[in-house]
Amino acid sequence: MAVELGCRLGNRITFSFDITNLNRYGSHIQLKMATVTRTNSKPVPLSQVRCKETLQAENAGSSFYYCRPNTYFVQHVEGITSPVDGNITISYKTPPTGTCQTVFDTQEQYTGWVNIPGSYATNTFFWFISARDPTDQLTIWLNGGPGSSSMIGLFNENGPCEVVQLAQGRFATEARDWGWDRGSNMLYIDQPNQVGFSYDTPTNCSLDLLTSDLYTPQQVLPNSQPADTFLNGTFSSLNVNNTANTTEMAGMAIWHMLQGFLGAFPQYAPNNSSAMNIHLFAESYGGKYGPAFATLWEEQNAKRANGTLSQSKTIEIKLKSLGIINGCVDDLIQAPYYPDFAVNNTFGLTAINPTRAKLAVANFYASGGCKDLITQCRTAVSNQDPTNEGNISSVNGACSNAYNSCLTNVMEPYYDAGRSVYDISHNLPDSFPPSTYLEYLNSAEFQSAIGSPVNYTETNFQVVSAFTSTGDYERKSYVPEIAALLNTGIHVGLMYGDRDYICNWLGGEAISLAIADQASSEYALRFPAAGYAPIITNTSYIGGVVRQFGNLSFSRIYDAGHSIPAYQPETAFQVFARIIMGTSLSTGETINLSVYNTTGPLNATHTTSLPASPTNTCYLRNIPETCTEDERDMIIAGKGAIIDGVLYSASSDYSAPTSTSTVPAGSGSAKTASVTTTTEILTGLFTATATPSPSKSSASPMAKIDFVVLILPIFGALGFSLFFT
């Protein structure tokens, strides 16, 4: 007989089974000798399907059990061929409950890899989480780098969960109040190849935690080095040629990856019969990834329309919104603001000598300086490598030379200040956001839960090397692409934390004005004339200011560093939600985007003082970026105590976690929470009806409400290293 299950967002599954071969165990049910078919997709082996809840039914006098609608999950699916491209295969599973704890257990999750054919193996990792409430929004999140994993965003910024420490060296996850799954289905992608959990060929390597260097083949423990700082494991091949070396090459790989993902999960693909909207949000180096990838998608859509690409063998990726968070978009515009921001920020900080700052600005404009070299690089790209394949050595040399000159002579003077490039209020070493999640993601239990054959690396230095070798950072301005996207009606939202140096808000503001200038004449006229309005986060807090006209917005987020959602989670969510919904970024109100503009001062002049720098935490899995030289020497000498991946001067300095959680994430059970109720509503958006008074809005809403569960009403950072995460 057959039982059809009505699953979320129209994804229907039909089970056909022999009722005499039906095993029930624990809280799950396994249906044997059967097949399961997903609409518009390949069959899923029923042996890999489980049910969170079961219902009892009768047939010919016999009782049997079947999945309650919306409660099935996939244990593991291996090597499913994409329905739209027979060369692409997808492997995925539903991780056990608690691996990434969501607000509602009914939220679907899939972790997996899309295998893309080519001259080298490409297995691109993804983590999908459905929204808390059913919605027609799908947001793709990319961290930057190049070479930074999007698991940074998932676990440390805006994902549905965050890692918490338990007693006895265990870790678990808690649902995050302001995760972006509150307003959208979320898809996190590790890219390009070899980043995070993405891999080419699993390879046995040695990892030196003192330097973060990887070695293959595996090495013996160096003399006098503590054993717990030199680990053997399985990683990608470390072959610098087995990954993308330019933003454009990375973009094509992701287009193919999404063809595979959307083919396997057609309910999330926009089409003529679907209202699904796709949004792309990218951070830091995402100032290049975002517009480049979005432009490629538009170009591929046009090829589908004119017959160059087969419509039956490809899927349209129809973008609704492009969001850039502290993005580095174009050094020709942004580079002069590095020395300017070092001495002329809104916090009264003079990080370097003003004379030295003036010299750095002069280095940008000097004959043969940063600006001239960028122009020479881009001329060479245009003439010799217009598709940005990164395979012309003379072009690569010109662009690498430009990058090195701008880095050394314009950006780097700030580094002598001893402050983080990601938050000017933090002294080095800077351990925020915390690296707790690195221990969790590298546990055997977690990797089994998601089905990973490789260990996790936060930053892949082979990708860094590949992009640096081509001078990708300087090869192209993405302002024209963003302006063109804006002219097609795509929402474009720029969001910048005002304590970030490496892609600072002064440069971001200049980018927004350049975009408007290169868009339609109406944007060129009306966007600069729009005043800054307060971003009303909730009834008591103003989270920043925004300039908005039509589909273009620029937001300065108060008291936030590079990774805005980690600093200001509620404000970041509200801005994100307002961008994708096309509402007022100031209030969340419904507006007519064709005529709307904010009103207020023409300059974002709000000033305040820097907070005290926090004390660093020395994490064993992030020694180069989070530990002082003295702490590193302690580790080498075997002094102090390393507990749960953190260095303490003595074991007596360690305080056990206060959480009463006893079940680790990834075990297949949700953990017990120390708080069982909360009055906070964990779904829905905020719409302002009034502006909070200054006295009410002066405090930063960074304090975390300690909750995990779920008796609720339901409504419809890296020191001197140059990674743009």
Secondary structure by P-SEA (a helix, b strand, c coil): cbbbbbccccbbbbbbbccccccccccbbbbcccccccccccccccccccccbbbbbbcccbbbbbbccccccccccccccccccccbbbbcccccccccccccccbbbbbbbbbbbccbbbbbbbbbbbccccccbbbbbbbcccccccccccccccccbbbbbbccccccccccccccccccbbbbbccccccccccccccccccccccccccccccccccccccccbbbbbbcccccccccccaaaaaaaaaaaaaaaaaacccccccccccbbbbbbbcccccccaaaaaaaaaaaaaaaaaccccccccccccccbbbbcccccccccccccccccccccccccccccaaaaaaaaaaaaccccaaaaaaaaaaaaaccccccccccaaaaaaaaaaaaaaaacccccccccccccccccccccccccccccccccccaaaaaaacccbbbbcccaaaaaaaaaacccccccaaaaaaaaaaaccbbbbbbbcccccccaaaaaaaaaaaaaacccccccccccccccccccccccccbbbbbcccbbbbbccccccccccccaaaaaaaaaaaaacccccccccccccbbbbbcccccbbbbbbccccbbbbbcccccccccaaaaaaaaacccccccccccccccccccccccccccccccbbbbbcccccccccbbbbbbccccccccccccccccccccccccccccccccccccc
